Amino acid sequence: MKTCYLLLLSLLSAYPAAARPPVRKVVFLIADGIPADVLEAAPVPHIRQLITGGAYLKAHVGGEVGTYTETPTISAPGYNDLLTGTWGYKHNVWGNAIKAPNYHYPTIFRVLKEQQPARKIAIFSTWTDNRTKLVGEGLPAVGNLHFDYKADGYELDTVAYPHDKGSRYTHVIDDKVVAEAARCLRQNGPDLSWVYLEHTDDMGHRHGDSPELRAAVGYLDTQIGELQAALAYRRQHFGEDWLLVLTTDHGRDAATGRNHGGQSARERATWLVLSDKNVNAYARREPVAIVDILPTIARFMQVSLPPTMQRELDGVPLLGPVSVAAPRVAAGPDSLRISWEALAAKPEQVRVWATPTNNFKTGGSDDYVLLGTVPTARQRLAISRLAYPAAFYKIVVEGQHNTVNAWLMPAGPPTPGGTD
């Protein structure tokens, strides 16, 4: 893959710059703890401007309630849902302590660097944990990945940012994070950047649904304006094609707005803003999920995801053509009933695969058996379970444009490996 990328660079260098397609770059921003209803009611002119030229999508976090995909509506699990395109039962982050991430499910940063090592990655954040624990910078388990640009850890600097009782300092830190991000974007134009902002969640925890939370959303809007200006500068002076993705990691409880972590409708209800308005049929069916962001970024950046990773992703791309979504598998006494939602614009075939193992979880490979090839529009396939006896199955539905998966568990949802 690296050889192919270098060959591509050499071929591009043979063409005049004006004839080359613009380089595609992405910034994704997580603004912590903003329920969808709060954002929708807020006076946010910069975000509204972004929506006017792009797309606003209702979204959710937390996986599917009561199933093996259910994931706490807590910050770090939400970040890792985005970073890996999987829910907690795969990435194994169940709380903010981030005790034992499963790095066999790679982040979008790692995928990009492994395929196209010359491309630059950046992170701008309150916390160091986002970089050191979730992405795992420098760890052998992630191939000793390193960010090219980073600005984080400001929570630890209590001299420059004294921790006042009202948590106003987190607003000052967020301003610093955005200033560093905007400066780096203007000067260096990293290919993939993560910006994380905390103040909105702090105000939610302290004041609930309140003027303070609404004011924090207003500060966020101003910060978005700074980033928009930096990207406009890059587009004008460097001719780059930028995608800006805005989202949040969880909502808040309906009673007070102070809490989150459960599976109530408001804790799960989030939102997603894209600077690209050309969303696909899957995106228009709303609500989309936070796990859809990784395959969307990969597709926009024209990063080819390995087939083994595609079979594990819980998300569906929001841009470009899609074939299938919403996979399901149910067991009868002697049969497996597999279904999906057909989204292909033209007639096509899907291939349905199964494996009784989960070796991917520990870095191994799973041997899949082809159960059948059928028209996508059929939206179902039933097979004899007696021909493939097992207590556990991973089912994969592979379309022309995307791949989805569903698991059949032996009994109920799995128990997380400890809460943190």
N, C-alpha and C positions, 0 to 999 in steps of 0.2 A: 504493500500500500504506500509506504514512504517513497519507493522508487517511482511509482506512478505519479505521485504528487510532484516530485522533482522534475519528471519529464514534462508534466503539465506546465510548470513554471518556465521551463526552457522554451516550450512551444509558444507560450504567451509572449515571451520576450522578443520573439521574432516578428510580432505584429506591432504596428504603431499604437501608442497609448489610446488614441481616439477610437481605434477599432476594437479595443478590448471591452468585454462586458465589465460593468462596475463591480468592484469587490463588495461582497455582501458581509455585513457586520451586524452584531446584535448587542444590545444592552437590555438586561432584564432587571427589574426593580421590584423588590418585595417591601411594601409598606405595611408594617406589622399591625395586625388586629383591627382591621376596618371592615365592619359588616357591610353587606351590599346596600342595605337601606340607608346607612349613614352617608356613603359616598354618593348615592343617587340623589339625595336631598341637599347636598352641599353645594355652595357657590364656588366652583372650581374652574375658572375660565381656561386655564392652560390645559387641564385634562379634557375639558369640553372641546377645545380646539383640536386636541389629538383625536378624540372620538369622531369629530366631524370628518376628518380625513382618513380615519381608520375604522375600528370596530370596537364596540362595547359588548361583552358577552357575560351573561349570568353564569356563575361557576359554582363549584362546590369543592370542599375538602372532606377528609374523613373516610374515604373509601365508601363501600356500600354497607349500610347499617345491617348488623346481624349476620354478616358473612365473614369469611376468612380475610377479606380485604379491609375490614373496618380498622381505622387508624385514628388515634386520638387527635382532636382538634387543638393541638399544642404546637408551639412555634417550630421547634427543631424538626419534628416529624414532617410538618408542612414544608419546611425548606427542602428536606431531603426527598419528599414526594416530587418536588419540581426538579431537583438536581439529577435524580436517577430515573424519573418517569415510571416509578413503581410505588406501591403502597407499603406500609410498614411490615407486612408479612414477608416481604422480600428484603427491603433495605435495613430492617431491624433497628430503626431509631424510634423509640417509643416515648421519649421525654427529653427535656432540655439538658439532662446530664450527658446525653450522647454516649452511653456506656460501651456499646459494641456494634458500631456500624458494620454492615456486611459489604465490604468493598468489592465483592465479586459482582455487584450490580454497579456498574461504573457511572460516574457523573458525566454530564455533558462536557465538562472541561477535559476530563481524561479522554473521552472519545475523540474530541477535536485534536488534542495534542498527539494522540497515538496515530491518528491518520494523517494529520497535516502539522508536523512539529514546528514548522516555521511560523505558524500563526500565533498571535500573541493573546494571552488571557490576563484578565485583571479582576480584582475584587476590592470593593470599597464598603466598609462595614463598621458598625459599632464594636462588634465582637471579634476576637481572634478565633473562637470556636468554629465559626462558619468556614474559615480557611483551613484550620489545623485539624479539626475533628471530622466535619462533614465531608469536605473535599479531600482531607487527609494529606495536605501538602507535605512532601518530603518523605512520606512513608513508603517502604518497599512494597506494601500491599497495593499501592496505586501507581507503581512504576516510578517512584521518586518524583512525581509531578511537582513542578514549581510554577507559581504565578510569575508572569513577567512584570506586572505592576501590582502593588498592593498598598492599601492605606486602611488600617484597622486598629483595633485594640484601644480606642480612645476611652472606653469605660475604665481602663486601668490607670489613667492619668488623672488623679484627683487633684493635682496642683493646677493644671490648665483648665480642668473641668470639675470644680468642687461640687460634690453631690449635695445639692440643696434639698430640703424636705419636700418641696413641691415638684421635684424632678424637672425643673426647667433646664437643667444641664443637658438632658437628653436632646432637647431641641437645638441647643448650641452644638452638640456633637453631630447631630444630623446635618446641620448647616456645614460643618467642617467636612463631613463625608461627601456631601454633594459638591462642595468647592473643589475637593481633591479629584473627584470623579470628572467634573467638568473640565478641569485643567488638563488631566491626563487624556481625556477624550480629544480635546482640541489639539494638544501637542503631539500625542502618540497614536491616537486612533486604534487602540487594541481591538482585536477581532471579536472577542467575546468578553463581556464584562457583567459582573453582578454588583448591583448597588442595593444595600440593605439599610433601612431606616426604622428607628425604634420608637420615636416619641409618641406616635399615635397610640401604640399599645400601652405605654406608660400612663397616658391620660385616661385611657379606657379603664385600666385597673384602679386608678386612684379615684376617678370621678364618675365612671359609668357613662351612660348616655347624658351628655352634659355640654354646656358651652365650651368647656375646656377641650373635650374631644373634637368638637366642631372646629375650634380654633386650630387644633393640631392638624386637622385635614386641610385647613387653609394654608398652613405653613408648608405642608406637603405639596400643595398645588404650586406655590412659588418655586419650590425646589425642582419640580418637574419642568417648570419654565426655564430654569437654568440649564438643565440637561438638554431640553429641546433646542436651545440656542447653540449649545456645543455641537449637537448633531447637525444642525443647519449649517454651521461653519464648515464641518467636514464635508457635507454634501456639496457645498458651493466651491470649496477650494481643492478638494481631492476627488470629487466625482464618485464618492462611495455610496452604496445603497444600504441604508441603515434600517433595521427593525428595532423598535422600542416596544418592550413588553412590560406592562405594569400589572401587578396583582397583589394579593394579600395572602397571609398564611392561615387565617381562621377568622370567624366572626366572633360574636359575643352572646352571652345569655340574654334571653328576652326580658327577664324580670328586672335586671339592674344595668346590664351592659358592662359589668365589672369583670365577669368571669368567662372562662371558656375551657374546653377540654372534653366536653361531652358530645353527644350526637343530636342535640336539639336542632330544629330547622335553622334557627338564627346563628347558631355556632358553626353550622356547616355552610351557610349561604355566603358565598364570596363573589368575586367579580374578576374580570380579565379585560384589559385594554390592549389592543394591538394597533400599531401605527400603520398597518396594512389593512385596507378595507376588503380585500379579495379573499374573504374567508370561504370555506367550502361547505358542502351539504352537512357534514358532521357538525361543524361549528354552529350552523343555523338551527340545529335541533335542540340546543340548550336544555339544561345547563351542561356546560363543558366541565372538565375537571383539571385540577392543578397538575396532574400527571400528563396532561396533553401538551404541556409547554415544551418538554424536552424534544419529542418528535417534531414539534413545530419549528423549534430553533434549528434542529438538524436539517430539516428539509429546506428552510430558508437559506441556510449556509451551504447547502448542497454537500452535506456530510453524509456519506453512505454508512448506515448503521449495519454492523455485522449481522448475518442471519440469526446467530445464536442470541444476540441481544434483542433483535426484533421479536423473537419468540417469547421473551420475558417481559417486554414493555407492557404496562397497563394503560398507556395513553395512546391517543390517536392524533395525528397531525391536524391542525386547524387550517392550514394553507395547502393548496394543491389538491390533486385528485385523491379520493379515498374509495376504497372498495367495500369495507365491512366495519361494523362496530357492534357493541353490546353482545358479546359472545355469552352463551349459556350452555351448561351441560347438566343433565339430570339423569339419574339412574333408575331404571325399572328393575323388576326381578331378574330379567335376563337381557337387558338392553341398555345402551347408552343413547340418549336423545340429545343431540347437539343442535343449537340454533344460533342465529346471528341476524343482524339487521343489514340488509343490502343497501349500499349507498352508491354503487358504481353507476356512472352516467351512461355507460354502454354495456351491452351483454358481455359477460366474462365468466370465467370459471374460478372456483376456489378449490384449494386443496386442504383437506382436513387431516391433521396429524394427531397422534397420541403417543405418550410415553408414560410408563408407570414409575419412573424414577425422578428424583429432583437433585441430580448431581451438580447442576449449575450452581446451586446454593453454596457448595463447598469448593468451587473452582473446577469441577469436572464437566463432563459432557453427557448429554442424554441422548439415547438412541430412540428416534421417533419412527413410528410405523405409519405409513400412509393409509388412512381409513377409507378415503374415497376422494374423487374429483367430481364436483357437481356444479351446475350453474349457480352463480352467486344469488340470483333472484329466487332460487328455491328456498333459501333461508333456513334450511334444516337438513339434518342427516341422522338417520337412526341406524345403529349397527348392533350386532349380537355381542353382548358382553361376554358370552361364553367363549367367543373366539379370542378375546383379549382379557383374560381373567386377571384382576388386580383390585386392591382395595383403594388405591389412589391413582388418579390420572391427571396429567397435564394435557389439555386439549388445545391445539393451535389451529386457527382458521387463517389460511394464507391466501390473500387476494393479490391481484396484480399490483395494487398501489400501497397496500399496508397489510400488516399482520396483527391479529389479536389473539388473546388466549384466555382460557377459563380453566379452573381447577375443580376436580371432584374430590372432596376431602372425605376421609373415612367416617368421621363423626364430628360435626360442628366446627366452629371456627377455632384456629389454633390459639394457644395461650402465649402471649408475648414472653420473650425471654427476660422477664423482670421489668418492672416499670422504673423510670428514672425521671 
